[in-house]
Amino acid sequence: MTEFLTQREAAEKLGVAPTRIKQLWAENEILKVVKDGKPMVPAKCLTDENGFWEPLPTIHGTMFMLLDAGFSHDEATEWMLTEQESLGAVPLDCLADSRVRDVRNAILPLAF
């Protein structure tokens, strides 16, 4: 099950102002999911690199691939958070496990 962080919790982890989270959403650096009317960040969108939290770098390019394939922003986010038969896993989980090539190869057939 996916763990979610509030905007404030995500900002605290990253050491930034909550308004920066809005920028990261707009720039497709992290995913935005609305739960109970509140915008949330899937916890796996953030990674601890050498003791410093940062957005998972592979989200940005993966989201653009989905958008280029014709997905709406909401559809792309849903795809990233839903188990895909072609992967046998949730794409965001794969990205967090450094399986970026598998995820991006799963997107290629969706573009045609």
C-alpha positions as a Markdown table, in Angstrom:
| # | Residue | x | y | z |
|---|---|---|---|---|
| 1 | Met | 0.0 | 0.0 | 0.0 |
| 2 | Thr | 1.3 | 3.4 | -0.9 |
| 3 | Glu | 2.2 | 5.8 | 1.9 |
| 4 | Phe | 1.3 | 9.5 | 1.4 |
| 5 | Leu | 2.8 | 12.7 | 2.8 |
| 6 | Thr | 1.0 | 15.9 | 3.2 |
| 7 | Gln | 2.4 | 19.0 | 1.5 |
| 8 | Arg | 3.8 | 20.2 | 4.8 |
| 9 | Glu | 5.4 | 16.7 | 5.6 |
| 10 | Ala | 7.0 | 16.5 | 2.1 |
| 11 | Ala | 8.3 | 20.1 | 2.5 |
| 12 | Glu | 9.8 | 19.3 | 5.9 |
| 13 | Lys | 11.6 | 16.2 | 4.6 |
| 14 | Leu | 13.1 | 18.2 | 1.7 |
| 15 | Gly | 13.9 | 21.1 | 3.9 |
| 16 | Val | 11.9 | 23.6 | 1.7 |
| 17 | Ala | 8.9 | 25.8 | 2.1 |
| 18 | Pro | 5.5 | 24.2 | 1.4 |
| 19 | Thr | 5.1 | 26.5 | -1.6 |
| 20 | Arg | 8.2 | 24.7 | -3.2 |
| 21 | Ile | 6.1 | 21.5 | -3.2 |
| 22 | Lys | 3.6 | 23.3 | -5.4 |
| 23 | Gln | 6.4 | 24.1 | -7.8 |
| 24 | Leu | 7.7 | 20.5 | -7.8 |
| 25 | Trp | 4.2 | 19.3 | -8.7 |
| 26 | Ala | 3.9 | 21.8 | -11.5 |
| 27 | Glu | 7.4 | 20.8 | -12.8 |
| 28 | Asn | 6.5 | 17.1 | -12.7 |
| 29 | Glu | 9.3 | 16.5 | -10.2 |
| 30 | Ile | 7.0 | 14.7 | -7.8 |
| 31 | Leu | 3.5 | 13.2 | -8.1 |
| 32 | Lys | 0.4 | 14.9 | -6.7 |
| 33 | Val | -2.6 | 12.8 | -5.5 |
| 34 | Val | -5.7 | 14.3 | -4.0 |
| 35 | Lys | -6.9 | 12.3 | -0.9 |
| 36 | Asp | -9.9 | 13.5 | 1.0 |
| 37 | Gly | -9.7 | 16.8 | -0.8 |
| 38 | Lys | -6.1 | 17.4 | 0.2 |
| 39 | Pro | -3.1 | 17.3 | -2.1 |
| 40 | Met | -0.6 | 14.6 | -1.1 |
| 41 | Val | 2.7 | 13.3 | -2.2 |
| 42 | Pro | 3.4 | 9.6 | -2.5 |
| 43 | Ala | 6.3 | 8.9 | -0.1 |
| 44 | Lys | 8.3 | 7.0 | -2.7 |
| 45 | Cys | 8.5 | 10.3 | -4.7 |
| 46 | Leu | 11.3 | 11.3 | -2.3 |
| 47 | Thr | 14.6 | 9.5 | -1.8 |
| 48 | Asp | 17.3 | 9.8 | 0.8 |
| 49 | Glu | 20.6 | 10.4 | -1.0 |
| 50 | Asn | 23.6 | 10.6 | 1.3 |
| 51 | Gly | 21.5 | 11.8 | 4.2 |
| 52 | Phe | 19.6 | 14.4 | 2.2 |
| 53 | Trp | 16.1 | 14.0 | 1.0 |
| 54 | Glu | 15.4 | 15.0 | -2.7 |
| 55 | Pro | 12.7 | 14.2 | -5.3 |
| 56 | Leu | 13.3 | 10.9 | -7.0 |
| 57 | Pro | 15.0 | 12.1 | -10.2 |
| 58 | Thr | 13.5 | 9.6 | -12.6 |
| 59 | Ile | 9.9 | 10.8 | -12.1 |
| 60 | His | 10.4 | 13.9 | -14.2 |
| 61 | Gly | 11.4 | 12.2 | -17.4 |
| 62 | Thr | 9.0 | 9.3 | -16.9 |
| 63 | Met | 6.1 | 11.8 | -16.5 |
| 64 | Phe | 7.1 | 13.6 | -19.7 |
| 65 | Met | 7.2 | 10.3 | -21.6 |
| 66 | Leu | 3.6 | 9.6 | -20.4 |
| 67 | Leu | 2.4 | 13.1 | -21.3 |
| 68 | Asp | 4.1 | 12.8 | -24.7 |
| 69 | Ala | 2.3 | 9.4 | -25.2 |
| 70 | Gly | -1.0 | 11.3 | -24.9 |
| 71 | Phe | -1.8 | 10.8 | -21.3 |
| 72 | Ser | -3.4 | 13.6 | -19.3 |
| 73 | His | -1.6 | 14.7 | -16.2 |
| 74 | Asp | -4.1 | 12.8 | -14.0 |
| 75 | Glu | -3.9 | 9.7 | -16.2 |
| 76 | Ala | -0.1 | 9.7 | -16.1 |
| 77 | Thr | -0.2 | 10.0 | -12.3 |
| 78 | Glu | -2.7 | 7.2 | -12.0 |
| 79 | Trp | -0.6 | 5.0 | -14.3 |
| 80 | Met | 2.5 | 5.6 | -12.2 |
| 81 | Leu | 0.6 | 4.5 | -9.0 |
| 82 | Thr | -1.3 | 1.5 | -10.5 |
| 83 | Glu | 0.2 | -2.0 | -10.9 |
| 84 | Gln | 1.0 | -2.5 | -14.6 |
| 85 | Glu | 0.7 | -6.0 | -16.1 |
| 86 | Ser | 3.6 | -5.3 | -18.4 |
| 87 | Leu | 5.8 | -4.7 | -15.3 |
| 88 | Gly | 4.2 | -6.9 | -12.8 |
| 89 | Ala | 4.5 | -4.0 | -10.4 |
| 90 | Val | 3.6 | -0.4 | -9.7 |
| 91 | Pro | 5.8 | 1.9 | -11.9 |
| 92 | Leu | 6.6 | 4.3 | -9.0 |
| 93 | Asp | 7.9 | 1.3 | -7.0 |
| 94 | Cys | 10.0 | 0.2 | -9.9 |
| 95 | Leu | 11.5 | 3.7 | -10.2 |
| 96 | Ala | 12.3 | 3.7 | -6.5 |
| 97 | Asp | 14.0 | 0.4 | -7.1 |
| 98 | Ser | 16.2 | 1.8 | -9.9 |
| 99 | Arg | 14.2 | -0.1 | -12.6 |
| 100 | Val | 13.8 | 3.0 | -14.8 |
| 101 | Arg | 14.5 | 1.2 | -18.0 |
| 102 | Asp | 11.7 | -1.3 | -17.3 |
| 103 | Val | 9.2 | 1.5 | -16.7 |
| 104 | Arg | 10.2 | 3.5 | -19.7 |
| 105 | Asn | 10.1 | 0.4 | -22.0 |
| 106 | Ala | 6.6 | -0.3 | -20.7 |
| 107 | Ile | 5.6 | 3.2 | -21.8 |
| 108 | Leu | 6.8 | 2.9 | -25.4 |
| 109 | Pro | 4.0 | 0.7 | -26.7 |
| 110 | Leu | 1.4 | 3.1 | -25.1 |
| 111 | Ala | 2.5 | 5.9 | -27.4 |
| 112 | Phe | 1.4 | 4.2 | -30.6 |
